């Protein structure tokens, strides 16, 4: 188990001032600086000494330093070019960190991570949580991370981990690819500037293969988006509107999959969506 006691806390406000910078609200910049929280993230990711880690949004390098001590190699990508100088200064002692400037959503992950069996560990901006999750999980299966640990808004983490009865498109989009769990809560005061809400460490253990066969994934997402497109309606009416079916056609489709047409989308399990997406329209 790694000993992080030698790492001095990083003062985000002082570092920004040193480089003449301010946190950019438009980019959702809230820099995590609490040592206990940073250590909890690394522990939650269960990083082994031989692991390769991808960090998204390195910020000022607080988490990057912990990752560098835990992993064999760290690829750190940061969108904001203004933060590259302070990052280089903070990360200078760590030869196993490769720093890149760029947009992860426009980056082929397989092109920047040296090994297929890698981890993603990051404190990401709240506003692009869904987009980042999709980018990481829907890519090339042969280059998909085996585990993802992200610090995100607590409420969103709870939505991702929801059970049937309270599911959403986001929850299904994650749960079809891996098992999510909340590994801890981080109070708003652990960040600078302090955000308006608390965060949570969302851990996703990625399955070797999605719960829905690759050949059916397109159909799965088509049905899910149609079902949630008019959430207040029952599935008969929601699928009728979303898939351009007549109500009797939608009802017949649901019954053929063994699903009550009067149910709502949030009550269906992934297994039930799987049955539905196998049906012919």
KOLTOR-608624 format. One line per field, with one value per residue (C-alpha): z, x, y. Coordinates in nm, 4 decimals. Layout:
! residues N
zz = [Z/...]
xx = [X/...]
yy = [Y/...]
This chain:
! residues 281
zz = [0.0000/-0.0991/0.1579/0.0561/0.3810/0.2179/-0.0221/0.0983/0.0445/-0.2721/-0.2127/-0.5223/-0.4494/-0.3977/-0.7089/-0.9259/-0.7894/-0.8566/-1.2240/-1.2530/-1.3070/-1.1866/-1.1911/-1.5000/-1.4070/-1.7712/-1.7606/-1.4273/-1.2565/-0.8912/-0.7830/-0.5327/-0.2746/0.0409/0.1011/0.2642/-0.0302/-0.2852/-0.1094/-0.0956/-0.4730/-0.5310/-0.2833/-0.4486/-0.7875/-0.6468/-0.8529/-0.8747/-0.9146/-1.2790/-1.3862/-1.6520/-1.5540/-1.7648/-1.5784/-1.7401/-1.6409/-1.4416/-1.3198/-1.1015/-1.0531/-0.7034/-0.7936/-1.0572/-0.7897/-0.5987/-0.9175/-1.0047/-0.6736/-0.7137/-1.0821/-1.3224/-1.5673/-1.5823/-1.8934/-1.7825/-2.0265/-1.9549/-2.1693/-2.0451/-2.1974/-1.9218/-1.6690/-1.8515/-1.6990/-1.3354/-1.4153/-1.5520/-1.2395/-1.0017/-1.1937/-1.2675/-1.0031/-1.1562/-1.4547/-1.5020/-1.5897/-1.9518/-1.9755/-2.2772/-2.3594/-2.5374/-2.5260/-2.4127/-2.6002/-2.9242/-2.8398/-2.9333/-2.5955/-2.7588/-2.9194/-2.5915/-2.3511/-2.4017/-2.2665/-2.3222/-1.9566/-1.8064/-1.5429/-1.5628/-1.2454/-1.2522/-1.0903/-1.3807/-1.4384/-1.3499/-1.6745/-1.8991/-1.6804/-1.9187/-2.2261/-2.0681/-1.9502/-2.2997/-2.4568/-2.2249/-2.2338/-2.5903/-2.7584/-2.8962/-2.6613/-2.7036/-2.5655/-2.2902/-1.9344/-1.6882/-1.4079/-1.3890/-1.0759/-1.1155/-0.8732/-0.9852/-0.8401/-0.5615/-0.6990/-1.0424/-0.8901/-0.7083/-1.0359/-1.2079/-0.9327/-0.9273/-0.9263/-1.1435/-1.0400/-1.0503/-1.3574/-1.6206/-1.9596/-1.7834/-1.5399/-1.8152/-2.0353/-1.7612/-1.6137/-1.9480/-1.9605/-1.5974/-1.2318/-1.0689/-0.6984/-0.4764/-0.3033/-0.0868/-0.0500/-0.0738/0.0873/-0.1142/0.1193/-0.0128/-0.3361/-0.4373/-0.5327/-0.3213/-0.5412/-0.4472/-0.3934/-0.2517/-0.4722/-0.4719/-0.5932/-0.8597/-0.9311/-1.2373/-1.2731/-1.6472/-1.7735/-2.0247/-2.2515/-2.2242/-2.0774/-2.4155/-2.7107/-2.9337/-3.2232/-3.0166/-2.8541/-3.1205/-3.0812/-2.7013/-2.6977/-2.9539/-2.7311/-2.4124/-2.5613/-2.6973/-2.3640/-2.1701/-2.4389/-2.2803/-1.9286/-1.7873/-2.0374/-2.0070/-2.2338/-2.4810/-2.5539/-2.5171/-2.7636/-2.9981/-3.0125/-3.0042/-3.2585/-3.4807/-3.4151/-3.3755/-3.0138/-3.0952/-3.2558/-2.9516/-2.7198/-2.9203/-2.9155/-2.5385/-2.4794/-2.7037/-2.4752/-2.1659/-2.0502/-1.9279/-2.1705/-1.8769/-1.7081/-1.7255/-1.8622/-1.5277/-1.3908/-1.6516/-1.5747/-1.8273/-1.8789/-1.9775/-2.2147/-2.3639/-2.4299/-2.5855/-2.8189/-2.9548/-3.0790/-3.4428/-3.5292]
xx = [0.0000/0.1359/0.2559/0.1477/0.2533/0.5542/0.3330/0.2862/-0.0656/-0.0981/-0.2316/-0.4428/-0.5050/-0.1345/-0.0339/-0.2863/-0.1652/0.1959/0.1192/-0.1211/-0.4253/-0.7832/-1.0149/-1.2351/-1.6001/-1.6894/-1.4622/-1.5991/-1.2635/-1.2805/-0.9405/-0.9429/-0.6714/-0.7676/-0.5058/-0.7498/-0.9907/-0.7119/-0.5913/-0.9447/-0.9763/-0.6524/-0.7518/-1.0939/-0.9305/-0.7223/-0.4181/-0.1474/0.2234/0.2277/-0.0850/-0.1158/-0.3535/-0.5296/-0.6172/-0.8661/-0.8500/-0.5281/-0.5997/-0.3067/-0.1699/-0.2975/-0.4357/-0.1691/0.1019/-0.0828/-0.1375/0.2303/0.3267/0.0744/0.1040/0.3783/0.2799/0.0293/-0.1032/-0.2493/-0.4563/-0.5654/-0.7959/-0.6941/-0.3584/-0.3172/-0.2671/0.0183/0.2958/0.1884/0.1325/0.4842/0.6207/0.4223/0.4901/0.8590/0.9730/0.7624/0.9312/0.6462/0.3899/0.3228/0.1378/-0.0797/-0.2834/-0.6095/-0.9793/-1.0455/-1.3775/-1.1881/-0.9109/-0.8826/-0.8018/-0.6351/-0.3856/-0.2619/-0.2677/0.0124/-0.1689/-0.5175/-0.5577/-0.5569/-0.7473/-0.9139/-0.8899/-0.9983/-1.1668/-1.3799/-1.5938/-1.9556/-2.0972/-1.9342/-1.9825/-2.2248/-2.0169/-1.6976/-1.8687/-2.0023/-1.6636/-1.4865/-1.7425/-1.8697/-1.5297/-1.3334/-1.3981/-1.0390/-0.9150/-1.1696/-1.0494/-1.0932/-1.1895/-1.2978/-1.2916/-1.4296/-1.5050/-1.8413/-2.1445/-2.2900/-2.6425/-2.5264/-2.3293/-2.6438/-2.8383/-2.5768/-2.6051/-2.9876/-3.1856/-3.4878/-3.7729/-3.5527/-3.3373/-3.2464/-3.0787/-2.7523/-2.7766/-2.8517/-2.5763/-2.3240/-2.4700/-2.4799/-2.0987/-1.9981/-2.0967/-2.1082/-2.0699/-2.0093/-1.6733/-1.7023/-1.8368/-1.6157/-1.7478/-1.7516/-1.4941/-1.2259/-1.2120/-1.0905/-1.2959/-1.5651/-1.8484/-2.2146/-2.2610/-2.0798/-1.9046/-1.8799/-1.6225/-1.7958/-1.6236/-1.7199/-1.5823/-1.6060/-1.7321/-1.5201/-1.8247/-2.1364/-2.4509/-2.6148/-2.4410/-2.2564/-2.4883/-2.7885/-2.6422/-2.7714/-3.1218/-3.0887/-3.0101/-3.2819/-3.5430/-3.4069/-3.4093/-3.7595/-3.8826/-3.7443/-3.8290/-4.1685/-4.1006/-4.4433/-4.6112/-4.6372/-4.4174/-4.6977/-4.7367/-4.3693/-4.2514/-4.5358/-4.4208/-4.0477/-4.0374/-4.3192/-4.5362/-4.9100/-5.0158/-5.1350/-4.7986/-4.6107/-4.8362/-4.7835/-4.4075/-4.4025/-4.6245/-4.4072/-4.1141/-4.3197/-4.3459/-4.6642/-4.7375/-4.8632/-4.5220/-4.2898/-3.9362/-3.7603/-3.8986/-3.7408/-3.4225/-3.1424/-3.2549/-3.6014/-3.4588/-3.2487/-3.5596/-3.7306/-3.4461/-3.4353/-3.7913/-3.8553/-4.0355]
yy = [0.0000/0.3378/0.5900/0.9402/1.1078/1.2729/1.4702/1.8253/1.9659/2.1724/2.5246/2.5865/2.9552/3.0265/2.8333/3.0149/3.3482/3.2541/3.1995/3.4921/3.2706/3.2370/2.9373/2.9431/2.8869/2.8180/2.5126/2.3956/2.4396/2.3410/2.2123/1.9276/1.9919/1.8026/1.5275/1.2867/1.3135/1.2683/0.9578/0.8169/0.8493/0.6602/0.3891/0.3562/0.2987/0.0088/0.1033/-0.1610/-0.0836/-0.2008/-0.0110/0.2561/0.5369/0.7982/1.1171/1.3553/1.7207/1.7350/2.0880/2.1914/1.8405/1.7629/1.4211/1.3594/1.3484/1.0766/0.8773/0.9060/0.7462/0.4647/0.3661/0.2682/0.5407/0.8248/0.9961/1.3291/1.5337/1.8908/2.1038/2.4504/2.5566/2.8184/2.5380/2.3670/2.5875/2.5262/2.1584/2.1271/2.2909/2.0674/1.7469/1.8050/1.5489/1.2690/1.1050/0.8580/1.1289/1.2263/1.5578/1.6372/1.9450/1.8673/1.7863/1.4297/1.4314/1.4894/1.2450/0.8783/0.7269/0.4267/0.6649/0.8139/0.5178/0.2686/-0.0390/-0.1796/-0.2834/0.0668/0.2656/0.6060/0.8147/1.1776/1.4737/1.5931/1.9035/1.8358/1.9712/1.7100/1.4017/1.2293/1.3089/1.1745/0.8559/0.7898/0.8632/0.6193/0.3392/0.3440/0.3347/0.0420/-0.2544/-0.3703/-0.0363/0.0181/0.0826/-0.2005/0.0386/0.4020/0.6177/0.9688/1.2480/1.3853/1.5614/1.3452/1.3625/1.2452/0.9569/0.8455/0.8562/0.6414/0.3789/0.3748/0.0511/-0.0382/0.1884/0.4966/0.4369/0.6958/0.7054/0.7944/0.5030/0.2522/0.3965/0.3188/0.0013/-0.1789/-0.1493/-0.1906/-0.2120/0.1339/0.2031/0.5044/0.4692/0.7788/1.1309/1.4398/1.7604/2.0810/2.2350/1.9976/2.2027/2.5466/2.7392/2.5738/2.4363/2.4625/2.0876/1.7876/1.5340/1.1566/0.9086/0.7021/0.3720/0.1682/-0.1836/-0.2351/-0.5706/-0.7644/-0.7477/-0.5265/-0.6850/-0.6244/-0.7971/-0.5518/-0.6344/-0.5199/-0.2076/0.0291/-0.1134/-0.1013/0.2705/0.3410/0.1801/0.3391/0.6897/0.6375/0.5028/0.7988/1.0523/1.1096/0.9890/1.0702/0.8429/0.4686/0.2591/0.1920/0.5603/0.6543/0.3894/0.4713/0.8340/0.7676/0.4864/0.6124/0.3088/0.2948/0.2396/-0.1154/-0.1933/-0.0646/-0.2646/-0.5813/-0.5276/-0.4899/-0.7892/-1.0048/-0.9167/-1.0020/-0.6403/-0.4741/-0.1832/0.0262/0.0337/0.3336/0.3356/0.3901/0.0605/-0.1673/-0.3604/-0.4007/-0.7604/-0.6369/-0.3759/-0.6555/-0.8623/-0.5647/-0.4697/-0.8255/-0.7942/-0.7141/-0.3932]
